[in-house]
């Protein structure tokens, strides 16, 4: 059977169509994107009304991470990215994470693929006041201790955006706190399956007006916060032999797997000791997560800022993932886990107006926002696994350069079948020889030979 990556673009689309991930109309939509002057990704009128001063459309490749097993279900995840290695690494990590025959066991949470959980998320609005002497904070505390006033604030918030209450969400809770020179009141809002930024900002503004009336003090700001007090978790238990090359004999695979598992655990410990290493680990985790969020029309900047704030919540910047070796049923296991806040949605905003975003949600078959969060956390975990596996083995650059060679060929002006030929020639060069000038020479030589 031909590997998915070896299929033509058209045949990849047809494969998804045959698997039932997309229908005939959606397959046609994807195929039309490769036609000259296609306008299927973002219609011109939609693009013009999405942002100010719109003059063009910026296109990124969208690929599919295949075979990501989350809570016993196999997922295809659409990822938009410019980085060559992101999807390849995620697919490799997903393959390793699924490489066990013990089966999914919801009782023990040990088995086939990745186990992920998401708590109930809320989006929080902050109404902040300048407060040099602490008097505003004291008055805000008295307000939140008064059940009638809290009920009034929640009523005002929900009436400012009644559609959220109709969907079963809405403002849920108020808190007051003092900061150095400031005071704030926070309102938690259940935004259901939407990220809900605009909803929460509207509610914050409405509550701000009432607070100003009660306090006789003008608020400094009323706006959502992109931090979160909860996070999605995911974990995986991997037999160490799954880390080793499949070309090795069983005994060799176990020995090599144990060596790689130990080094992966050591790299994880290094990241926990060194914020500079932790930042790079977390960037790699976000490679796939941000790409999947972008493909689905979500706010990648909000997502990444929340992740970094979570990583630093102890006062020291730490990695979002942990890896260690364990013994399970007499076998050595690599155990990986991740904890990351994921403020995303599957409805509303640009998700509802971008054709590709709607298709990304459909292909992955997300049942609700938490289902999407679980998949994103699993994606981040396997992305990290693939990177650490490369670092523990041959190093990161070998795989990167194999994928980057196509980009070097394109940058030199290669087109069509020339790209693959020049990319192959680049890999035959030493790293020092892989310069723009040398690649241009290779392309010129190829074109001269094709004329003869």
Secondary structure as GFF3:
##gff-version 3
##sequence-region A 1 452
A	DSSP	three_ten_helix	4	6	.	.	.	ID=ss1
A	DSSP	alpha_helix	9	18	.	.	.	ID=ss2
A	DSSP	alpha_helix	24	32	.	.	.	ID=ss3
A	DSSP	alpha_helix	44	50	.	.	.	ID=ss4
A	DSSP	beta_strand	62	70	.	.	.	ID=ss5
A	DSSP	beta_strand	73	80	.	.	.	ID=ss6
A	DSSP	alpha_helix	85	97	.	.	.	ID=ss7
A	DSSP	beta_strand	115	117	.	.	.	ID=ss8
A	DSSP	beta_strand	123	130	.	.	.	ID=ss9
A	DSSP	alpha_helix	135	145	.	.	.	ID=ss10
A	DSSP	alpha_helix	147	160	.	.	.	ID=ss11
A	DSSP	alpha_helix	162	166	.	.	.	ID=ss12
A	DSSP	beta_strand	170	179	.	.	.	ID=ss13
A	DSSP	beta_strand	182	190	.	.	.	ID=ss14
A	DSSP	alpha_helix	197	215	.	.	.	ID=ss15
A	DSSP	beta_strand	221	225	.	.	.	ID=ss16
A	DSSP	beta_strand	232	239	.	.	.	ID=ss17
A	DSSP	three_ten_helix	240	243	.	.	.	ID=ss18
A	DSSP	alpha_helix	250	273	.	.	.	ID=ss19
A	DSSP	alpha_helix	275	295	.	.	.	ID=ss20
A	DSSP	alpha_helix	300	311	.	.	.	ID=ss21
A	DSSP	beta_strand	321	328	.	.	.	ID=ss22
A	DSSP	beta_strand	331	340	.	.	.	ID=ss23
A	DSSP	alpha_helix	350	353	.	.	.	ID=ss24
A	DSSP	alpha_helix	355	364	.	.	.	ID=ss25
A	DSSP	alpha_helix	369	392	.	.	.	ID=ss26
A	DSSP	alpha_helix	396	411	.	.	.	ID=ss27
A	DSSP	alpha_helix	417	427	.	.	.	ID=ss28
A	DSSP	three_ten_helix	431	433	.	.	.	ID=ss29
A	DSSP	alpha_helix	436	451	.	.	.	ID=ss30
###
